[in-house]
Amino acid sequence: IIDYFRIVREKYTFPIFLNGIIGTGLKEAGTHPGIFGTIVERNLASLYFDNYMRTEAHKLQSVYYMSVINEFITTKLETKPQYYCKDDIHLNLTGFQIIKNKFMEICQENNLPNYFE
């Protein structure tokens, strides 16, 4: 993923936003195809991946990484259900609002246009 954005950065100058990992869905392993491990294990892996992506994206010019995982999980690495749709996988509008607010915050901090206005 980072290599892709490194190549894009070489050719284009527009800002690139990478939406960070959100907490894993609320389904347990074996209840849905492609879900492995416990919710806590998946959230821990997501934290590691989020940290890696944030660190690597920071090295690229005009690449903005929106780390939001801490908004979607508890300190015990449990997923906060209030931000997910009834399918327990996708974010609801309240969850999306967190991402939108982070995007607007980064735009303001870096004097970029707010595309939601």
Contacts in CASP RR format, 6 or more apart in sequence:
PFRMAT RR
TARGET T0000
AUTHOR 0000-0000-0000
METHOD contacts of the structure
MODEL  1
IIDYFRIVREKYTFPIFLNGIIGTGLKEAGTHPGIFGTIVERNLASLYFD
NYMRTEAHKLQSVYYMSVINEFITTKLETKPQYYCKDDIHLNLTGFQIIK
NKFMEICQENNLPNYFE
1 18 0 8 1.000
1 53 0 8 1.000
2 53 0 8 1.000
2 56 0 8 1.000
2 57 0 8 1.000
2 60 0 8 1.000
5 16 0 8 1.000
5 18 0 8 1.000
5 57 0 8 1.000
5 60 0 8 1.000
5 63 0 8 1.000
6 60 0 8 1.000
8 16 0 8 1.000
9 16 0 8 1.000
9 60 0 8 1.000
9 61 0 8 1.000
9 62 0 8 1.000
9 63 0 8 1.000
13 62 0 8 1.000
14 62 0 8 1.000
15 62 0 8 1.000
15 63 0 8 1.000
15 64 0 8 1.000
15 110 0 8 1.000
15 112 0 8 1.000
16 60 0 8 1.000
16 62 0 8 1.000
16 63 0 8 1.000
16 64 0 8 1.000
17 64 0 8 1.000
17 65 0 8 1.000
17 66 0 8 1.000
17 103 0 8 1.000
17 106 0 8 1.000
18 53 0 8 1.000
18 57 0 8 1.000
18 63 0 8 1.000
18 64 0 8 1.000
18 65 0 8 1.000
18 66 0 8 1.000
19 66 0 8 1.000
19 68 0 8 1.000
19 99 0 8 1.000
20 50 0 8 1.000
20 53 0 8 1.000
20 54 0 8 1.000
20 65 0 8 1.000
20 66 0 8 1.000
20 67 0 8 1.000
20 68 0 8 1.000
20 69 0 8 1.000
21 46 0 8 1.000
21 47 0 8 1.000
21 49 0 8 1.000
21 50 0 8 1.000
21 53 0 8 1.000
21 68 0 8 1.000
21 69 0 8 1.000
22 46 0 8 1.000
22 68 0 8 1.000
22 69 0 8 1.000
22 72 0 8 1.000
22 83 0 8 1.000
22 91 0 8 1.000
22 99 0 8 1.000
23 42 0 8 1.000
23 43 0 8 1.000
23 46 0 8 1.000
23 69 0 8 1.000
23 72 0 8 1.000
23 73 0 8 1.000
23 79 0 8 1.000
24 39 0 8 1.000
24 42 0 8 1.000
24 43 0 8 1.000
24 46 0 8 1.000
24 79 0 8 1.000
25 39 0 8 1.000
25 42 0 8 1.000
25 79 0 8 1.000
25 84 0 8 1.000
25 88 0 8 1.000
25 89 0 8 1.000
26 39 0 8 1.000
26 79 0 8 1.000
26 81 0 8 1.000
26 84 0 8 1.000
26 88 0 8 1.000
26 89 0 8 1.000
27 35 0 8 1.000
27 88 0 8 1.000
27 89 0 8 1.000
28 35 0 8 1.000
28 38 0 8 1.000
28 39 0 8 1.000
29 35 0 8 1.000
29 36 0 8 1.000
29 37 0 8 1.000
29 38 0 8 1.000
32 89 0 8 1.000
35 42 0 8 1.000
36 42 0 8 1.000
39 77 0 8 1.000
39 78 0 8 1.000
39 79 0 8 1.000
40 76 0 8 1.000
40 77 0 8 1.000
40 78 0 8 1.000
43 69 0 8 1.000
43 73 0 8 1.000
43 77 0 8 1.000
43 78 0 8 1.000
43 79 0 8 1.000
44 77 0 8 1.000
46 69 0 8 1.000
46 73 0 8 1.000
47 69 0 8 1.000
47 73 0 8 1.000
47 77 0 8 1.000
50 67 0 8 1.000
50 69 0 8 1.000
53 65 0 8 1.000
54 65 0 8 1.000
54 67 0 8 1.000
57 63 0 8 1.000
57 64 0 8 1.000
57 65 0 8 1.000
58 65 0 8 1.000
64 106 0 8 1.000
64 110 0 8 1.000
66 99 0 8 1.000
66 102 0 8 1.000
66 103 0 8 1.000
66 106 0 8 1.000
67 102 0 8 1.000
68 98 0 8 1.000
68 99 0 8 1.000
68 102 0 8 1.000
71 80 0 8 1.000
71 83 0 8 1.000
71 95 0 8 1.000
71 98 0 8 1.000
72 79 0 8 1.000
72 80 0 8 1.000
72 83 0 8 1.000
72 95 0 8 1.000
72 98 0 8 1.000
73 79 0 8 1.000
73 80 0 8 1.000
74 80 0 8 1.000
81 88 0 8 1.000
82 94 0 8 1.000
83 91 0 8 1.000
83 92 0 8 1.000
83 94 0 8 1.000
83 95 0 8 1.000
83 98 0 8 1.000
84 90 0 8 1.000
84 91 0 8 1.000
84 92 0 8 1.000
84 95 0 8 1.000
85 91 0 8 1.000
85 92 0 8 1.000
91 99 0 8 1.000
100 116 0 8 1.000
103 115 0 8 1.000
103 116 0 8 1.000
104 114 0 8 1.000
104 116 0 8 1.000
106 112 0 8 1.000
107 113 0 8 1.000
107 114 0 8 1.000
107 115 0 8 1.000
108 114 0 8 1.000
END
